[in-house]
Amino acid sequence: MSSVIDIRNLHYRYPNPRVHWVLEGIDLQIAAGEYVLLCGASGSGKSTLCRTLNGLIPHFHGGLLEGQVEVAGLNVRDHPVSELFAHVGMVFQNAEAQLFNSTVRQELAFGLESLGLSRPEILRRVAESAEIAGITRLLERIPHQLSGGEKQLVIIAAALALHPQIIVLDEPYANLDPAHVKRVRQALRNIHQQGTAIFVAEHRLQHVIADAERMVVLHRGRVVLDGPVRKILAQADLPSLGLHSPPVVALGRELEILPLPLCVGELVQALGQMDLPRQLPDLAEGENRISHEQGFRRQSLGASLLQVKDLGFSIPDKPQREEILRDVDLEVNAGECLAVVGANGSGKTTLIKHFNGLYRPQRGWVRVMGLDTRRERVSRLARHVGIAFQNPNDQIFQFQVREEIEVGACTLDCYDATWIDDLIAMFQLEPLVHRSPYRLSEGEKKRVAFAAALGARPKILVLDEPTAGQDWYFRRTLGDLINRLVAQGHTIILVTHDLEFAEVYAQQWIVLGDGRVQTRGTPQKVMADDELMQRSGLEATQAFQLRQVLKHVASKEKTKPHEI
């Protein structure tokens, strides 16, 4: 079978002469119609490799490229991005970077118009790709006013509409709710079956491993593993490479199930066909083993720091001034880690923008440390509430990483050099402190944004999609930091689609849906409510599902007659 991607002895480094090779000796061929998962730790070179496939490297980013990269038989050195565009559909990690039209409909049509397609064909493809991605209702909306997850769906739909020979997706599921993850996975399966090659760079392996045929692992700019998905997952030491084994894979390896299950359904089927060990994995300790995380430390809560009462809010540009938030009541205490979860567009980011005065209540009120946000300046509220938003590019404006981390504390007159040094060490930013934050990977930018939000030591820290685009090392580091801050009496609010992380580190979940708080409770209580989860566009974590499976299996084993 012919190769749609042919990479030979690729070396690349960015223009900064102090930066080492980001890619070193890459040899990689992707056949037409192949489905490939690319993974590796943050900074391993995944995004850089993706950018070589449509000519952004070397034509846009510059730097030094050695070796050969051919896409559909075209050498990227000799052909500009505009020529490669028709062959490679690209979905970047940062959706904002690809949105520049006034409506979603125009966004989807732009690439098709560039290809010179007829108007009827353009209209057909726009409608088709919008339906596949589930964004038909958004076609007349302004892209930059959408939620982060909705923006991601728009650029995925735009790539699908091109019908390219290969679609390259960099962290496509990072900002999507479970319902849209399912929709996009199905869309990619459909176009793959039609002969389109799929190349997905992703940290959250559980979203890709059941679909991909092949797994390529990068480590420090080199390909260290390349082969069938099940073979690599069954044999590789993934944590040493900055990767997290999905819970079903970890349990399958522990029980020595062959072939290795890649989803809960495969595991259930395998358990029904095997002689189970007398001692099944203990659920109490198994929770940590399955999740590979430490988990939060339970402790008594302190005084109420944040109160929301009867909050209502709408954005004028939305159709019919549709209310995004309605009658929201909420209270958050000192020493609490709370997760706000819900479907894309449910109002999560709109809610947290009320916590530091970026949005003012149109109805009801919000109080932070006793301060009414309707009357206080944002600068005063920022002393108490630090927010790291979903897109770190919205918060970066200094020339060096260290300056970015220091600026908030300096502006608010609470600079502590020791604390800044601690943050740099905690987020593993020492090699980056003198670099421009604009030149970092999206994952590195996010770490800088977290450190900057903590620079002034606010009592309340709000993290919007904190684990998106982050590897296993960072998740552990962030989890440890959350435990440390909570133990010191800080309050952490996570806005996230990463329910696996929220299950382990948040004591309470708040589910937003239809602009309202649908429920508040422990992760286990929320996920046990099947009707609520389905209505809210959520799906229980693999770890939770596996605990339920093991409980069921254990109960069946106990009812078996004893052997004589």
Steps between C-alpha positions, in 0.01 A plus 500: 500500500634846412605745771309823547770614747868416449750638754870415472768593756315816606683740730349835598564785739326837539681826410627572854866388486494401870223245436615144435361269235127449560484211254798268451528233235128440441420223250128450452279380216119513515311302241191630321195424714699416815382607849797600719518617862796726583576539870774599741575734788446876472794649312585172327445660158146389409367843401822583318477179298138579411600845375746351253216311331330808353811710442465740795845365571713628338303768309335678796702413809838511326782329685727228367348191335719213383386180336189443289127540560267406215120530513300342216825490303573872556818606680401758763818699431393562142127556543334778705225446753241610244586204274514244782167629633297290256671179612526545879215602730657647816330538840724683743508474877421874524164546326524879522792498254276364223192717541485827306159522329191685621269196519543127544342441158762722335772325700398163355463641149830692491727207418254363247487835321882502492486169313269657238207266560155582362247671725263199515792274596615747766151521650471121500835447673437774758167342594652151502801583719291712738261208546785255562660726763166589659530875445208572263340721765820710513529584128389863537695562822822704530785249548690703759194512726471123522620285786843338467345162422267649239796672331678166486200342329494781241859446390449123492196551276702735275767232458242229430339715230821506295494121439884492514721192455608523863360681802752599768350579841702637793318427831153505337316372809662726758209744528205279406229356722438122483203533265703696247800271546275213387371702206847600378636147549217366287561767236867405479412130479261575215748696292772247579279227357475711184878483457621818674814463713467621861795624707402592858735644763332443837582459871164352602562162348161351588339716231717362218639153575184312402492678160868521400686217330848620585667685787809721466669626818735800499749558780735798497456551129554139397267215405555243776201272433307427183264208452152354548306670780431188709860380481645829623241546776559143620878530519611861536583681825272793417551712817875517428406664170261751658187302408211375713366151435121518466340321799363217287849436360659508847246248631531282190876483545463418869260214427719391204207510258584421137427660268537813712162677537486857370155598629266403783282290268798287397599453863149390603496249215842366598405463867200291397722255314786450747563324827535788740761505775371424849620843610360771275662845517397662827271792425621721781863491392410425141354849457843653531666228297247527220515879492878524554447814706548585868158651548390784723549514872175530686485771765249725668400810309544858612290814468295585194713699252271522198122531483282515189126573531231501228764577235365566152701604196463517123722622215324753271642349179352158569169433319200641688740598783485142618590473867827316554457496879171503684425488873844366590558449874843395621720512809870412517702462820863540596702180461269355237576361157187525290453391138250672269402253228248498217459489124665745259306827509337429838635826646804383698744765376231769515445411866864528604537835323261633766742402777751779428267759347572441131124449472257686725174334609199616300280342763588379848840552660848355557710564811871415529656527847204721590549729197204559268633448146243745360682786672866396529778556249643198323846590633381469860318174439809361326684516832263231630415303183762376256368359171689302237272486197462220249704676231830617653565727201230734632710570812854522367649847440855508639824440310645235729348214697628620837361849439163340416493311829606804704283770347180437698675492836698815415189687383308403816799585723535152648818376329683214673811383313516170692141417410564584133803270501287226659239537225762482227635180652154347561397550138841394365556834329870548588624440141243747364532804729697710249300394195210688345169347614368552147754245370397220737279201428137529603563268795796709614299822463230351722752421772624860485141627529441283810816627666406860416151455648662380822764773510297726730403207728123548463271322746289370208662347194281426197643269231310475171579165328831468687596156367422564132812423298695391808686175555501255791794673671318831504176345624687353796675830567175696478324249725776529759479879481122491549547282809762739633291813443185344644694393811607865539137615493484611137191432292533337158228510235555273199301555182559185304389230260774277642279309741781251568705778660198657671396165646829469684568857612163673551297420811182639343366540148254761382321402180390790278232444239245721331658798677419360844669298771354155444654343808787513745658195658797267521635365171370154589151628576482704181627222273263248656205706371475362145207722400677817616825406327325431170291818522814705572703357211741327737637148527630321809876454510660171406620459858143540631364259238767243584423521871138430418602204282727357769231539764260310278755226431591477869133466601452218246810321630370516857173332398675202334474170693814426701724229367510184714 
